[in-house]
Amino acid sequence: MSEIIGKPTRCLKDSKGCFCRWGSSGAKYYYTCGDKAARNRARAKADKQGRAARAGGYKGSENNIAKVISKPKEINAARLRKKLLEAAKFLEKALKKGKM
């Protein structure tokens, strides 16, 4: 699924129940709270709305795009660090054994 920069799909809750919507002013797609399958369907509908908006010419504000670019998707730094250390140790052993 492609990522839409600037207006993410969010799942929230109001007085009527749980819903997903694209951006802050998109249509609300309600689902039964706690039902993961229903939430996924509602999120898919909201994502589809976002794709349609982009296809129709919506560009979003430059501020939103700048925020996304300056704060890319969060990565688990600890996990990444662990994987890099494992790779470095593997390469170090291979070099010592003359396999590289």
N, C-alpha and C positions, 0 to 999 in steps of 0.2 A: 504494500500500500504506500502510495507516495505521500510525503509529508508536505503539508501546506504551510508555508512560512507566513507568520504574522498573526494568524487567527487559529489557534488550536481548537479541537473539539474538546469540550469539557463536560463532565458529568457532575450534576449538582442536585440539590434538593430544594424544593420550595413548599408552600402550604398545600399544593395539590399532589405532591409526591416527588419521586425521583425522575430526572430527565437528563438527556444529553443534548447539547446544542453546539453549533459551530460559531465561534466568536462570542461576542457579548450581546448581539441583537438578533441572532438567527432564530429559526423556529425551534420550539422545544419538542423533543421527541420523548414522551413519557414511557416509563417502563415500571414494572413491579420491583420495588426496592428489594435487594437481596437476590434477585434472579439474574445470575450472570449471563445466561443465554439471551434473556430479554435486554439486558444492558448492552451486550454486544450488537444486537440488532438495532437498538436505538442509536448507538455510536456509529454504526455503519450508515444509517440514514443521515445523520448529521455530517459525517465525512462526505457523503455524496452531495449534500447541499453545498459544502465548501468547494468541492471540485467543480460543481456547476457554476458557482459564483465566479471562480477563477476563469473557467471557460467562457463565461459571459463578459469578461473584461475587468472583473474586480482585481485591483492591484494592491490594495491595502495602503496603509500609511508608511512612509519611509521610516518613521520611528519604530514601528513594530518590526520591520525587517531588520533594522539596525540592532534591536535588542536580541533577536534570534541569532544574528551573525556573531555578536559580541559574546553571547552566552550559548554556545552550542549545546546539544543534548548532553546532559550530565552523564559522565561515565563513572563507574565505580573505581575510584583512584586506587584503593587498596588492592582490589582484584587485578587491575592492570599492572600495578607495581609487582605483585606476586608473580604474574605470568612473565613479566620482563626479567625478573631475577631468575626464574626457572630456565628461561631461554639462555640467559647469560651463562649460567652454570653448565648447561648442556654443551654450549659452544666451547667453554673453557676446557671441559673434559675431553671433548673431541679433538681440540688442538693439542692437548698434552699427549694424547694417544697417537697423534700424527694422522688422524683420519681426515684432516681438512687441509 
